[in-house]
Amino acid sequence: MGREFIDRAPGLGISAIATYKPQWVLPNAWFADLLSRKFVKHTGIHERPVSLVDEVGLGVIATRRLFTETACDPRDCAGVVLVSPSFVPMAIANRFMPRARARDEQLSRAAVRMVRELGLQPRCIRGINSFCCGYVRALALAAKKLAPSIGLRPTEFLLVVTASQISRITNYSCAQTAPLFGDFATASLVAPVDSPKYPARVEIIASQVERTATTRSFFDFQLKSGAVRPNPDGGQEREKERVVFTMDGMGVADHAPRAMALAAARTVRQAGIAPEQIELIVPHQAGEGIVRFTEMKMRDAGFRGEFVNGLTSRLGNVSSCSIPYALTTQWDRLSGYIASPAAAVGQPGKPYMYQGCIIFRARHAARMRAA
């Protein structure tokens, strides 16, 4: 994936967002001596949800919640984007997994399966993985390519679903990565701004995702034998083999704040907005320390808006679900321009990271009309 940018998106906005948090919660105490003394201070994480259903199941639950909460008509769904950071890239899957198992890692197949389980008949279906920048990329894709290509009508909407089950690719013996991530899902209803049925709460002004070079790769996968995993009883069990991700947490923590600040500065400039016009900054919640450092860098770049932090305590880092979830926590107080920057690891073994930002403008949307 190269650089994706929308400048003055063609009249799309987010009308509603639903979320789903799995019921099984894994506390810090499970990790015993694996956690460093400074873990909570740096990340703010005390516990994280773990899902017993896969990404498709998570997406189905979040979407059904969205349909119930908004009383929207599923027949108006013209397109679906499934965003997930927990699918193993195919080059890795084909190396470490049997062929039948590797096929299940195809996000496009998962997106089709989710659509079928929901009983939808959209004109386009996409599956994407840009890790923690997935939501930013999905909105750019929806506004720049999907809505124009399918001729999205005023009474229709696009569905952007984020579903993360990072627990299934976690090495629970690794002190750096094991306690960081939580499983989660969100579903966003994206519609024309002036839709008579689905009026937008926030308008998408701009969205950008690009790559930035790093001195080395911060991310990869490996096949681990005898991998430990938690079970819902509070104990643990072992798998014969598990494909797990590896990450240089210190490298990511050093690079990500600068990347998010740079992405925010570039996006507002290219959208013709001054940094001081941004009233609220709702960044990817990678951890309290990273967000604090991001705030410092963004202040240096001229941003003066209120910063949202501290949402990882009961969730951990929920990756591509982070921004839509964070937006729901501020939903009733959104006003003016809002910036949502994110940074993410690059493809396995590659010396780059993703960085991106969404610029929203709040609107005072009327209540949705019941289906």
N, C-alpha and C positions, 0 to 999 in steps of 0.2 A: 504494500500500500504506500503510495506517495502522499504528497500533500493534498489535503482536501479543505476547501474553503468556501463558505457562502457569504456573500456580501449583500446585505439587505435582502434577506430571504424572501421568497415570493409569497408573503402573506400567510405564513404558517405559525401556529402557536401551540402551546400545551394547554389542554382544557382540564385535564385531571390526571392524577397519579395515584395508583394504589400500590400498597406494599404488602409483603408477606415475610414474616420472621418465623423460621422453624421453631418448634416447641422445645426440642432438645438443646440445652445450653451447657456448654463445657466451661467450667470455672477455671481460674488460674491455678487453684489448688491441685487440679488433676496433674499439672505439669511438674509438681513437686520442686526438686532442686534444679530443673532444667531452666527455669526463669532466672534472669539476673536480677539483682536488687533494684536496678534502675529501669526495669522494663515498664512498669506502670507509670513512672515519672515521664518517660520519654514517649510512650504511646497512649496512655490513658486507658488502656484496655484491661478490664477486669474479667470479662467472660465473652464468649462468642457462640452463636448458634451453629448447630451442626444438622444438616439435613439427611433424612433417611430416604428421601426420594431424589431422583435425578433432576437435571436441569429442565428437562421437558415438563416433569411434574411440577416443579417450582413455578415455571412460567404459566402453566395452566391455572394453578391456584391463584396467582397474582392477577391474572387476566379475568378470571371469574369474579374476583373481588371488585375489580374495576367496573365490570359490567353491572354488578349488583349495586355498587355505590353510586353510579352515574345514571342508571336506568337507560343506558344507551342501547341502540338497536344493533346487534352484531352483524346484521345484514348490510350495515353501512360501512363495514370494515373493508377498505379497498386495498390495503397492503399491510404486511407484517414484517418487522425486523426483529429477529432474535439475537440478542447480544449476550455473549457468555465468555468469561475469562478462563473457565475451567476445562474447556475442551483441549485435549492434547493436539498440538499441530500435527498435520498428517505426516510430515517427514519424520517426526519422532514416533508417532503411532506405528507407522509401517516398519520402523526399525526394532521396536521393543514389543510389539503385540502381534498375536495371530491375526491373519487377514480379516476374519469375521469380526473380531473385536475392534480392529483398527477402523473398519467401516463405520462403526458406531460413533467414532470421533468426528465424523463429517458434520459440521454445523448446519450445512444446507439440508441434510437429511433430518436432523433434529428439528429444524424449523418447520419442515413439512409435517413431521409427526405431531408437533405441538398444534399446528393449525387444524389437522384432522381431528385431534382429540377435542378441540374447542368447537368443531363443527362449522368453521368459518370457510368462506369461499372468496378470498382476496384475489386481486388480479396480479399481485406480485408477492413473493416470499423471499426474504434474504436472511442469511446467518452470518454474523461477523464476530471477530475476536481481535480487539486491539487492547486487551487487558484492561487496565484501569482507565484508559481513554475511550473505552467502548461506547459509552453513552454520548460523548461529544461527537464521535465519528458517526454514530447512528443518526443523530439529528442533522448533521451535515448531509449525509446520504439521503435522508428522507426529503429534505428541502431542496437540495440541488438536483437530485436525479429521480427519485421515485415519484414524488408528487407531479412533476412536469411530464414524466414519461407515461404515466398511466392516466393523465388528465383528471386529477383529483377534483371531484365536484364539491360545491359548497356544503352539501349535506352529508358528505362522507368523511371518514377519518382514516389515519394510519395508526397502527398499533406498534409501539416500540417496547419490547419486553427485555428486561435484563434478568438473567438467572445465573447465579453463581453457586457452584458446589465445589469450592476449592478444597474442602476437606478430603475429597476422593483422590487428590493428587498431592496431598501434604505428607511430608516426611516428619512424623511426630517424634522422631528422635533428634531433630535438628533444633538447637536452641535459638537460632536466628529466625527461622521461618515458621516453626510449628505453632506458636501462639498468636500469630499476627492476623490471620484471616478468619472471617466468618461467612457462613452461607446465608443467602438472602435472595429475594426476587422483587422486582417492581414491574409495573405495567403503566405506560404513559399513553394517553389518548392525544394524538397530534392531529389537528384539524385546521382548516382555513381560519384565519383570524376572525373574520366576520361571519362565521358559520351561524345560520339561524338555529341550528340544533345543538351545536357543540362550541359555544363561544370560548375563546381562549382566555385563560388566566394570565399567561405570560406569552408575549410574542417573541419568536426567535429572530433576533436581529442579525446575528452572525454566529458562525461556528467554524472552527479551524482545528485540524489535526495535522501535525507534521513530525518528521523525524529529526532528532538532533544527535550528532555524533558524540560518542564517549570514548575514553581511552582504552576500554576493554568491555567485554560482555559482562553484564551483571546477572544474566538469567540463562538457565538451561534446564534440561531434564536428565534423569538417570533412572536405571532400573535397579530397584533396591530389593534385596532378598531379606526375608524375615522381618518385613516392615511392621512396626507397631502401629496400632490404631486404637482409639478409644471405643468403648461401647456404652450404650445408654444406661447401664447399671452402675457406671462410675469406674469400671475397671478397664482392662485393656486386653487386646487379643493380637495375634500375629497373622499376617498374610504370607503366603509362600513367596510371592513377588508383587511388587507394586511400582508403577511408573510414578515418580515423584518429581516435583520441580525443585531446582536449586536456585538460590538467589543470594547475591552479595548485598545483604541488607544495609551495611554501612555505605557502600557505594551508591545505592539507590537513595538513601537518606541524605547524602551529600548533594546529589545531582538534582533530585526532584524539586526542592523549593525554588531553586534558580530557574528550572525549566518551567514551572508553573507561572512564576512572575514574568518571565520573558514571553510566554504564550499569551498571557493576559494583556501585556503592554502592546504586543503586535496586533492582537485581534481588535482592541479598541481603536488603535490608530488606523487600521485598515478599514474599520467600519465608520470612521469619521467621528468618533466620540473621544472626548478628553478623559483621562483617568479620573479626574476629580468629579466627573459626572456620575460615576458609578456609586450608587448609594449602599448597596449590599454586596458582599463578596461571599459566595457559597462554594468553597473549593471542595475538591475531592478530599474526603476525610481519611487520609492515609495514616494518621496518628497525630496526637496533639503536638508533639515536638516538630514534626515536619510542617504542620500547618502554622505553628508559631513562626518558624523560620521563613515560610512563604509570606506571611504577613509582613515581616521585616523587609523582605526584598521588594514586595509590592508597594510598601510605604516609600521606599527609596525611589520607586518609579513614578511616584505622584498619586497613588491611589489613597483616598481618604475615607472611603466608605466603611461601614460596620463589617467586621469579620466574624464569620460563623466558625466555631471550633468546639471541640469537646463532645462529639457525637459517637466516639468509638467505645465508650465505656462498656456498654452492654452488647455491642455488635462486633467489635474488631473492625478491621479494614474489610469492607464488603465490595471492594474493587469497582467494577462498572455499575454496581447498584448504588454506589455512594452518593453521587450527585442527585439523582432523582429522589433518593431517600432524604437527603439533606434539604432539598427544596420543600418536601412535605412538612418538615418541622417548622418552616418559615411561611407556609402557604398563606395564612391569613394576614400577614404583615408585609407581604411583598409590595414594593412600590418603586417607581422610577426605574433606573437601569440596574441590572444585576449581572455580575460576572461570576462564572463558574469555571475556573481553571482546573486542569488535571495533568498529571504526568504518569507514565507507565513504562514498564520494562519493554524492550524490543523483542523481536523474534528470537528464539533460542539460539545462543551462541553468537549473536550478532552484536557488534560494538555500537549500538545506538539505543536511544530511548524514544518513546513517543511523548509529545507534549501537545496540549490543546486547550481551547477555551471556548465557552459559549457565552454570548451576550444576550440577555433577555431584556425585554421592557414590560413591566407589569401593566396589566389592564384590569379594569373593574368589570369582570365578566358577570353576566346575568346567570341565574340558576339554569342548569340544563333542562331542556324540555323532556319530559318523560317519554319513553318509547311507546 
